[in-house]
Amino acid sequence: MGDDTKLFGTATGVGSLPGGDAREAAKTVTGSFEDFPFLAELPARGPGADMIGRTTGMLVDLYAHVEPSGWRISDRPGRDTKRARSWLGEDLDALEEFTQGYEGPLKVQAVGPWTLAAALELRGGEAALGDAGACRDLASSLAEGLREHLAEVAKRVPGARIVLQLDEPSLVAVLRGQIRTASGYRTHRAVDRQVVESALRDVTAVHEGPVVVHSCAPDVPFALLRRAGAAGISFDFSLLTERDEEAIGEVVEGGTKLFAGVVPSTDTALSDPGGSVMGVRTLWRRLGLNPGTLAESVVVTPSCGLAGASPAYARAALAHCVRAARSLADNPE
């Protein structure tokens, strides 16, 4: 199957899991994905374990604290920053414990620069998104913080080939000018596509290994993400429309991996594994792509994070991803 499989496994999770026990999460993840585990996120623990809080804890020379309206940039690290860092440390301890001797791809997630800019408030209460200088500062602080985080993960799991996932659920809204201002009456101006692409490229460049961008919103900008340096694009497969097909065909032919979110991320009855990837096979046929390339072009994931699922369903969904990926490899037609 070529060297591609060494960069990525065949199936993995998106990021979040239910519950608050770091060791239990690490055990579930490493037990489910023998060839592509990930550093789980457990937002149920509270502020600082959530996606935004966790990433603000990684920033360098920039700090944030929790306000009733969300995370707000502050002058110095307070208890919210300390809590975020402490939970990340716990998660890394647990991952290290359960990946002894592991060699292969390992995924870590952080919020990308644009979703961070849309979520983080400046001192006045408006999103950093409305201030171009603040967006630049945020992106460079994030890049620096990710460099340190990746080095820490590499030290703890020396056999890992680290895959960095940038979570950008707000990216489409940023490009379209749909992020609301603090008053809720207006929206921030759309950010120029080249500015968006350039900041993503700068953050992507901090990692020597592959970077995946995840967005579980409709209308993922596939071409823009590929140009910005994404080696993989992670998305909710059920949100695709015919409009997306040409762009998907182009990125696949250019060598970009599709992290296809085909397994529902909240409790439901799961179909047979082959049924879960039927849509992917159909898409391949419609695009006229070679079915033999399916297994090496696609990584199977849940449609989004599993924080909203029950623990039993989350475990079943992860196992289902592995079986669905196997079905894709065994019967690509």
C-alpha positions as CSV (number, residue, x, y, z in Angstrom):
1,M,0.0,0.0,0.0
2,G,2.9,2.4,-0.3
3,D,4.4,4.6,2.3
4,D,1.2,6.6,2.8
5,T,-0.1,4.1,5.4
6,K,2.9,4.9,7.5
7,L,1.9,8.5,7.8
8,F,-1.7,7.6,8.8
9,G,-3.5,4.6,10.0
10,T,-6.8,3.5,8.4
11,A,-9.1,4.8,11.1
12,T,-9.0,7.1,14.1
13,G,-11.1,9.4,16.3
14,V,-11.8,13.1,15.9
15,G,-10.7,14.3,19.3
16,S,-13.2,14.4,22.1
17,L,-14.6,11.6,24.2
18,P,-17.3,11.5,27.0
19,G,-16.3,11.3,30.7
20,G,-13.5,12.8,32.6
21,D,-11.0,10.0,33.3
22,A,-7.8,10.5,31.4
23,R,-6.5,6.9,31.9
24,E,-9.8,5.4,30.9
25,A,-9.8,7.5,27.7
26,A,-6.2,6.6,26.8
27,K,-6.9,3.0,27.4
28,T,-10.0,3.1,25.1
29,V,-8.2,5.0,22.3
30,T,-5.1,2.8,22.3
31,G,-7.2,-0.3,22.5
32,S,-9.5,0.7,19.7
33,F,-6.8,2.1,17.3
34,E,-3.8,-0.1,17.3
35,D,-2.3,1.7,14.2
36,F,-3.6,5.3,14.7
37,P,-4.3,6.4,18.3
38,F,-5.0,10.0,19.2
39,L,-4.6,12.2,22.3
40,A,-8.2,12.3,23.6
41,E,-9.9,15.5,24.8
42,L,-12.4,15.3,27.7
43,P,-14.4,18.5,27.8
44,A,-16.8,17.2,30.4
45,R,-14.2,18.0,33.0
46,G,-15.1,21.7,32.6
47,P,-13.5,25.0,31.4
48,G,-9.9,24.4,30.4
49,A,-10.7,20.8,29.2
50,D,-12.9,22.3,26.4
51,M,-11.4,22.7,22.9
52,I,-10.8,26.5,23.2
53,G,-9.6,26.4,26.8
54,R,-7.2,23.5,26.1
55,T,-5.6,25.4,23.2
56,T,-5.4,28.7,25.0
57,G,-3.4,26.8,27.6
58,M,-0.8,26.0,24.9
59,L,-0.4,29.7,23.8
60,V,3.0,31.4,24.4
61,D,3.0,34.8,26.0
62,L,-0.8,35.0,25.6
63,Y,-3.2,34.0,28.4
64,A,-7.0,33.7,28.7
65,H,-9.5,33.3,31.5
66,V,-13.2,32.4,31.6
67,E,-15.9,35.1,31.5
68,P,-19.7,34.3,31.5
69,S,-19.5,35.0,27.7
70,G,-16.6,32.7,27.0
71,W,-12.8,32.8,27.0
72,R,-11.2,36.3,27.2
73,I,-7.5,37.3,26.7
74,S,-5.8,38.4,29.9
75,D,-2.5,39.8,31.0
76,R,-1.1,36.9,33.0
77,P,-1.8,33.2,33.5
78,G,-4.6,32.8,36.1
79,R,-6.2,29.7,37.5
80,D,-8.1,28.9,34.2
81,T,-4.8,28.7,32.3
82,K,-3.2,26.6,35.1
83,R,-6.2,24.2,35.0
84,A,-6.0,23.8,31.3
85,R,-2.3,23.0,31.4
86,S,-2.7,20.6,34.3
87,W,-5.4,18.6,32.5
88,L,-3.3,18.5,29.3
89,G,-0.4,17.2,31.5
90,E,-2.7,14.5,32.9
91,D,-3.8,13.5,29.4
92,L,-0.2,13.3,28.2
93,D,0.7,11.2,31.3
94,A,-2.1,8.7,30.5
95,L,-1.2,8.6,26.8
96,E,2.5,7.9,27.6
97,E,1.5,5.1,29.9
98,F,-0.6,3.3,27.3
99,T,1.7,3.9,24.3
100,Q,4.9,2.3,25.8
101,G,6.9,0.9,22.9
102,Y,4.3,2.2,20.3
103,E,5.7,3.0,16.9
104,G,3.5,4.5,14.2
105,P,1.2,7.5,13.6
106,L,-0.3,9.3,16.6
107,K,-2.7,12.2,16.3
108,V,-2.9,15.3,18.5
109,Q,-5.5,18.1,18.1
110,A,-5.5,21.8,18.7
111,V,-7.9,24.6,17.7
112,G,-6.7,26.3,14.5
113,P,-6.0,30.1,14.3
114,W,-9.4,31.2,12.8
115,T,-11.7,29.3,15.2
116,L,-9.5,30.5,18.0
117,A,-9.8,34.2,16.8
118,A,-13.6,33.8,16.5
119,A,-13.9,32.4,20.0
120,L,-11.4,34.3,22.0
121,E,-12.5,37.8,23.3
122,L,-10.3,40.8,23.6
123,R,-10.4,42.9,26.8
124,G,-13.4,44.9,25.5
125,G,-15.5,41.7,24.9
126,E,-15.3,41.6,21.1
127,A,-13.8,38.6,19.3
128,A,-10.2,38.9,18.4
129,L,-11.4,38.2,14.8
130,G,-12.4,41.8,14.4
131,D,-8.8,43.0,14.9
132,A,-6.3,42.0,12.2
133,G,-3.3,42.7,14.5
134,A,-4.8,40.5,17.3
135,C,-5.4,37.7,14.7
136,R,-1.8,37.8,13.7
137,D,-0.5,37.8,17.3
138,L,-2.8,34.9,18.1
139,A,-1.6,32.8,15.1
140,S,2.1,33.4,16.0
141,S,1.5,32.6,19.7
142,L,-0.4,29.4,18.6
143,A,2.4,28.4,16.2
144,E,5.0,28.8,19.0
145,G,2.8,26.9,21.5
146,L,2.2,24.1,19.1
147,R,5.9,23.7,18.5
148,E,6.5,23.2,22.2
149,H,3.5,20.9,22.5
150,L,4.6,18.7,19.6
151,A,8.1,18.5,21.1
152,E,6.6,17.4,24.4
153,V,4.5,14.6,22.8
154,A,7.6,13.4,20.8
155,K,9.6,13.2,24.0
156,R,6.8,11.1,25.7
157,V,6.1,8.8,22.8
158,P,9.4,8.6,21.0
159,G,8.3,6.0,18.5
160,A,5.4,8.1,17.3
161,R,5.1,9.8,13.9
162,I,3.0,12.7,15.0
163,V,0.0,13.9,13.0
164,L,-1.2,17.4,14.0
165,Q,-4.9,18.1,13.6
166,L,-6.1,21.7,13.6
167,D,-9.8,22.0,14.5
168,E,-11.5,24.7,12.4
169,P,-15.3,24.4,12.9
170,S,-15.7,28.2,12.5
171,L,-13.6,28.5,9.4
172,V,-16.5,28.6,6.9
173,A,-18.3,31.2,9.1
174,V,-15.1,33.3,9.2
175,L,-14.8,33.2,5.4
176,R,-18.4,34.2,5.0
177,G,-18.7,36.9,7.6
178,Q,-21.1,35.0,9.7
179,I,-19.4,35.3,13.2
180,R,-21.6,37.5,15.4
181,T,-20.3,40.5,17.3
182,A,-20.7,40.7,21.1
183,S,-24.0,42.6,20.8
184,G,-25.4,39.8,18.5
185,Y,-26.9,42.4,16.2
186,R,-24.0,42.5,13.6
187,T,-21.5,40.1,12.2
188,H,-17.7,40.5,11.8
189,R,-16.6,41.3,8.3
190,A,-15.6,38.3,6.2
191,V,-11.9,37.7,6.3
192,D,-10.1,37.7,3.0
193,R,-9.4,34.2,1.7
194,Q,-5.7,34.9,1.2
195,V,-5.3,36.2,4.7
196,V,-7.1,33.0,6.0
197,E,-4.9,30.8,3.9
198,S,-1.7,32.5,4.8
199,A,-2.3,32.3,8.6
200,L,-3.2,28.6,8.2
201,R,0.0,28.0,6.2
202,D,2.1,29.7,8.9
203,V,0.6,27.5,11.7
204,T,0.8,24.4,9.5
205,A,4.5,25.1,8.9
206,V,5.5,24.5,12.5
207,H,5.1,20.7,12.2
208,E,7.5,18.7,10.0
209,G,5.0,15.9,9.9
210,P,1.5,15.8,8.3
211,V,-1.1,18.3,9.3
212,V,-4.8,17.5,9.0
213,V,-7.5,20.3,9.2
214,H,-10.9,19.2,10.7
215,S,-14.1,21.1,10.1
216,C,-17.5,19.5,10.7
217,A,-19.4,22.4,9.1
218,P,-21.0,22.3,5.6
219,D,-19.0,23.7,2.6
220,V,-15.5,22.8,3.7
221,P,-13.1,24.8,1.6
222,F,-11.1,21.8,0.3
223,A,-8.9,23.6,-2.2
224,L,-8.0,26.4,0.2
225,L,-7.0,23.9,2.9
226,R,-4.9,21.9,0.5
227,R,-3.1,25.1,-0.6
228,A,-2.5,26.0,3.0
229,G,-0.5,22.8,3.5
230,A,-3.1,20.3,4.8
231,A,-2.0,16.7,4.1
232,G,-5.4,15.6,5.2
233,I,-8.9,17.1,5.5
234,S,-11.3,15.8,8.1
235,F,-15.0,16.4,7.7
236,D,-18.5,15.2,8.3
237,F,-19.3,13.0,5.3
238,S,-23.1,13.4,5.6
239,L,-22.8,17.2,5.0
240,L,-21.2,16.8,1.5
241,T,-23.2,18.1,-1.5
242,E,-22.7,17.7,-5.2
243,R,-21.1,21.2,-5.1
244,D,-18.1,19.7,-3.1
245,E,-17.4,16.8,-5.5
246,E,-15.1,18.5,-8.0
247,A,-13.0,20.0,-5.2
248,I,-12.8,16.6,-3.5
249,G,-11.7,14.9,-6.7
250,E,-8.9,17.5,-7.2
251,V,-7.5,17.2,-3.6
252,V,-7.6,13.4,-3.7
253,E,-5.7,13.4,-7.1
254,G,-3.3,15.8,-5.5
255,G,-2.5,13.3,-2.7
256,T,-4.6,14.8,0.1
257,K,-6.0,12.2,2.5
258,L,-9.7,12.4,3.3
259,F,-10.6,11.8,6.9
260,A,-14.2,10.8,6.2
261,G,-16.5,11.2,9.2
262,V,-19.0,8.4,8.3
263,V,-19.9,7.0,11.8
264,P,-22.5,9.1,13.7
265,S,-21.0,10.9,16.7
266,T,-24.1,10.7,19.0
267,D,-25.9,7.5,20.2
268,T,-27.7,5.7,17.4
269,A,-28.1,2.2,16.0
270,L,-25.0,1.5,13.9
271,S,-25.4,0.0,10.5
272,D,-23.1,-2.8,9.3
273,P,-19.5,-1.5,8.7
274,G,-19.8,-1.9,5.0
275,G,-23.0,0.2,5.0
276,S,-21.1,3.0,6.8
277,V,-18.6,3.4,3.9
278,M,-21.1,2.8,1.1
279,G,-21.3,6.6,0.4
280,V,-17.6,6.8,0.1
281,R,-17.5,4.0,-2.5
282,T,-20.4,5.7,-4.4
283,L,-18.5,9.0,-4.4
284,W,-15.4,7.4,-5.8
285,R,-17.4,5.9,-8.6
286,R,-19.0,9.2,-9.4
287,L,-15.7,11.0,-9.5
288,G,-14.2,8.3,-11.7
289,L,-11.4,7.6,-9.3
290,N,-9.7,4.2,-9.1
291,P,-11.4,2.0,-6.4
292,G,-8.0,0.5,-5.7
293,T,-6.8,3.8,-4.2
294,L,-9.8,4.0,-1.8
295,A,-8.2,2.4,1.2
296,E,-5.0,4.5,0.9
297,S,-6.8,7.8,0.3
298,V,-9.4,7.5,3.1
299,V,-9.1,7.4,6.9
300,V,-12.4,6.5,8.6
301,T,-13.5,8.5,11.6
302,P,-16.7,9.5,13.5
303,S,-18.6,12.5,12.0
304,C,-17.3,14.7,14.8
305,G,-16.0,14.6,18.4
306,L,-17.8,12.0,20.6
307,A,-18.1,14.3,23.7
308,G,-22.0,14.2,23.4
309,A,-22.2,10.4,23.2
310,S,-22.6,7.8,26.0
311,P,-19.3,6.1,27.0
312,A,-20.7,2.7,25.7
313,Y,-21.7,4.3,22.3
314,A,-18.3,6.1,22.0
315,R,-16.4,2.8,22.4
316,A,-18.7,1.1,19.9
317,A,-18.3,4.0,17.4
318,L,-14.5,3.8,17.6
319,A,-14.5,0.0,17.1
320,H,-17.0,0.5,14.2
321,C,-14.6,2.9,12.5
322,V,-11.9,0.3,12.5
323,R,-14.3,-2.4,11.0
324,A,-15.6,0.1,8.4
325,A,-12.0,0.9,7.3
326,R,-11.3,-2.8,7.0
327,S,-14.4,-3.3,4.8
328,L,-13.2,-0.5,2.6
329,A,-9.8,-2.1,2.1
330,D,-11.3,-5.6,1.6
331,N,-14.1,-4.6,-0.9
332,P,-13.2,-1.3,-2.5
333,E,-15.7,-1.9,-5.4
